[in-house]
Amino acid sequence: MRDVVYVLVFEGFADWQVALALGEIRRPGDWEVRSIGFDRAPVTSMSGLQVLPDGDMRELDLDAAALLILPGGHIWLPSQVEKIAELAQQVHRAGAPVAAIGEGVFAVARAGLIDDCRHTGSWAGQIGRDAPAYAGQDQYDANVLAVSDGGVITASHLGSIEFAREIIHTLDLYTSSDREHWYRLFKHALPPPWLATETVDVARAA
């Protein structure tokens, strides 16, 4: 049963890029979130939070993986990116989607996962610079902050809300209507109709 969402953690990973998505994944209680690292040693995020990985990359269960999330960060050594590219390729081939944001997009590019599907990133030209074999330039969409296509979610480092929205949709969390209301709330501070009604009622009661 595919009920585990894996998220990569490493020294200097951008925790805020994936925090909202992880919070929404855990909310229904149907999914297990497990962190994996290059090894089991504690890592410190860019925000200064120390995280102890649940396991290392070799412990990822391909049969249980519902999604692999790759955050960005400033400390992506070439050897690390290659290891993650291999893992992303394995997960994708096993039938589970891969979600990458910011510098995490480099790994799926190196894995060849976005050569033939619509994708985005932090800015045009960055992916080709960091992934020499990348051949998806014609599929790059500079007009969105996040997009899902071909079993791969990609996002700009500025698109954490859109990234979360694509993950919510991919995992089929909430109804279609609730997903739209969720996005309007987090992106534009527009409360859903039922919440707006409750707010008015509380104000009147006060």
C-alpha positions as CSV (number, residue, x, y, z in Angstrom):
1,M,0.0,0.0,0.0
2,R,1.4,3.4,-1.0
3,D,0.8,5.4,2.2
4,V,4.2,7.0,2.9
5,V,5.3,10.4,1.8
6,Y,9.1,10.7,1.9
7,V,10.8,14.1,2.2
8,L,14.5,14.6,1.7
9,V,16.4,16.4,4.5
10,F,20.0,17.5,4.2
11,E,22.4,20.1,5.7
12,G,21.0,23.5,4.7
13,F,17.7,22.3,3.2
14,A,15.0,25.0,2.8
15,D,12.5,23.8,5.3
16,W,9.9,26.6,4.6
17,Q,9.6,25.4,1.0
18,V,7.9,22.2,2.0
19,A,6.4,23.0,5.5
20,L,3.0,24.0,4.3
21,A,2.7,20.9,2.0
22,L,3.8,18.6,4.8
23,G,1.3,20.1,7.3
24,E,-1.6,19.5,4.8
25,I,-0.4,16.0,4.1
26,R,-0.5,15.1,7.8
27,R,-3.8,16.8,8.5
28,P,-6.2,14.0,7.3
29,G,-4.2,11.3,9.1
30,D,-4.1,8.9,6.1
31,W,-0.5,9.5,5.2
32,E,2.8,8.8,7.0
33,V,5.5,11.4,6.5
34,R,9.0,10.1,6.8
35,S,12.2,12.1,6.4
36,I,15.2,10.6,4.7
37,G,18.8,11.9,4.5
38,F,22.0,10.9,2.9
39,D,22.7,9.1,6.1
40,R,21.1,9.0,9.6
41,A,23.1,11.9,11.0
42,P,21.2,15.0,12.2
43,V,21.0,17.9,9.8
44,T,20.3,21.6,10.3
45,S,17.9,23.4,8.0
46,M,18.4,26.9,6.6
47,S,16.1,28.1,9.4
48,G,18.3,26.6,12.0
49,L,16.1,23.6,12.9
50,Q,17.9,20.4,13.7
51,V,16.3,17.4,12.1
52,L,17.0,13.7,12.8
53,P,16.2,11.7,9.6
54,D,13.9,8.7,10.1
55,G,16.3,6.8,7.8
56,D,18.7,7.2,4.9
57,M,18.0,7.0,1.2
58,R,18.7,3.2,1.1
59,E,15.8,2.7,3.4
60,L,13.1,4.2,1.2
61,D,10.5,1.5,0.5
62,L,9.5,1.8,-3.2
63,D,6.4,-0.2,-2.6
64,A,5.2,2.1,0.1
65,A,6.2,5.4,-1.4
66,A,3.2,7.6,-2.4
67,L,5.4,10.6,-3.1
68,L,9.0,11.8,-2.8
69,I,9.5,15.5,-1.9
70,L,12.8,17.2,-2.8
71,P,13.2,20.7,-1.1
72,G,15.7,23.2,-2.3
73,G,18.7,24.6,-0.4
74,H,22.1,26.2,-0.9
75,I,24.2,23.2,-0.1
76,W,23.7,20.8,-3.1
77,L,27.0,19.2,-3.9
78,P,27.2,17.6,-7.4
79,S,27.6,14.1,-5.8
80,Q,24.5,14.7,-3.7
81,V,22.4,15.8,-6.6
82,E,23.4,12.7,-8.5
83,K,22.4,10.4,-5.7
84,I,19.0,12.1,-5.4
85,A,18.6,12.0,-9.2
86,E,19.1,8.3,-9.0
87,L,16.6,8.0,-6.2
88,A,14.0,10.2,-8.0
89,Q,14.4,8.1,-11.0
90,Q,13.8,4.9,-9.0
91,V,10.7,6.3,-7.3
92,H,9.3,7.6,-10.6
93,R,9.9,4.2,-12.3
94,A,8.2,2.5,-9.4
95,G,5.0,4.4,-10.2
96,A,5.1,7.1,-7.5
97,P,5.2,10.9,-8.3
98,V,8.2,13.1,-7.4
99,A,7.8,16.7,-6.2
100,A,10.7,19.1,-6.4
101,I,11.0,22.8,-5.5
102,G,13.8,25.3,-6.0
103,E,17.1,23.6,-6.3
104,G,15.4,20.3,-5.9
105,V,14.4,20.7,-9.6
106,F,18.0,20.1,-10.5
107,A,17.8,16.5,-9.3
108,V,14.7,15.7,-11.4
109,A,16.3,17.4,-14.4
110,R,19.5,15.3,-14.0
111,A,17.2,12.2,-13.7
112,G,15.7,13.1,-17.1
113,L,12.2,13.3,-15.6
114,I,11.3,16.7,-17.0
115,D,12.7,16.5,-20.5
116,D,9.3,15.6,-22.0
117,C,6.8,17.2,-19.6
118,R,5.7,20.7,-18.7
119,H,7.7,22.0,-15.8
120,T,9.0,25.1,-14.1
121,G,11.7,26.3,-11.8
122,S,13.1,29.4,-10.1
123,W,14.2,31.1,-13.4
124,A,14.8,30.3,-17.0
125,G,18.3,29.1,-17.8
126,Q,19.1,27.9,-14.3
127,I,18.2,24.3,-14.8
128,G,20.4,23.9,-17.9
129,R,23.3,25.4,-16.1
130,D,23.1,22.9,-13.2
131,A,22.0,19.9,-15.2
132,P,24.1,19.8,-18.4
133,A,22.1,16.9,-20.0
134,Y,18.8,18.6,-19.5
135,A,16.8,18.7,-22.7
136,G,13.5,20.1,-21.6
137,Q,13.9,23.8,-22.4
138,D,10.9,23.8,-24.7
139,Q,8.8,22.4,-22.0
140,Y,9.7,25.1,-19.4
141,D,6.8,27.3,-18.3
142,A,8.0,30.6,-16.9
143,N,4.4,31.8,-16.3
144,V,3.6,29.5,-13.3
145,L,5.1,29.1,-9.9
146,A,4.3,25.3,-9.8
147,V,3.0,22.7,-12.2
148,S,2.4,19.0,-12.3
149,D,2.9,16.9,-15.4
150,G,4.0,13.4,-16.1
151,G,4.2,12.3,-12.5
152,V,6.5,15.2,-11.6
153,I,5.7,18.3,-9.7
154,T,8.1,21.2,-10.1
155,A,8.1,24.6,-8.4
156,S,9.9,27.9,-8.2
157,H,11.6,28.7,-4.8
158,L,8.9,31.4,-4.6
159,G,6.0,29.0,-5.1
160,S,5.7,27.1,-1.8
161,I,1.9,27.7,-1.7
162,E,1.4,26.6,-5.3
163,F,3.8,23.6,-4.6
164,A,1.6,22.6,-1.7
165,R,-1.5,23.0,-3.9
166,E,-0.1,20.6,-6.6
167,I,0.8,18.1,-3.9
168,I,-2.7,18.3,-2.4
169,H,-4.2,17.7,-5.8
170,T,-1.8,14.8,-6.6
171,L,-2.6,13.0,-3.3
172,D,-6.3,13.8,-3.8
173,L,-6.6,15.5,-0.5
174,Y,-10.0,17.2,0.1
175,T,-12.6,17.8,-2.5
176,S,-12.0,19.8,-5.7
177,S,-14.0,22.7,-4.2
178,D,-12.2,22.6,-0.9
179,R,-8.8,22.6,-2.6
180,E,-9.8,25.8,-4.5
181,H,-11.0,27.4,-1.2
182,W,-7.7,26.3,0.5
183,Y,-5.6,28.0,-2.2
184,R,-7.6,31.2,-2.1
185,L,-7.3,31.3,1.7
186,F,-3.5,30.8,1.8
187,K,-2.7,32.8,-1.3
188,H,-5.1,35.7,-1.1
189,A,-6.4,35.6,2.5
190,L,-9.9,35.0,1.1
191,P,-11.8,32.8,3.6
192,P,-14.2,30.1,2.3
193,P,-17.9,30.9,2.5
194,W,-18.5,28.9,5.7
195,L,-15.6,30.5,7.5
196,A,-16.7,33.9,6.5
197,T,-20.2,33.2,7.8
198,E,-18.8,31.9,11.1
199,T,-16.6,35.0,11.5
200,V,-19.6,37.3,11.0
201,D,-21.7,35.4,13.5
202,V,-18.9,35.6,16.1
203,A,-18.5,39.3,15.5
204,R,-22.3,39.8,15.9
205,A,-22.3,37.8,19.1
206,A,-19.5,39.9,20.6
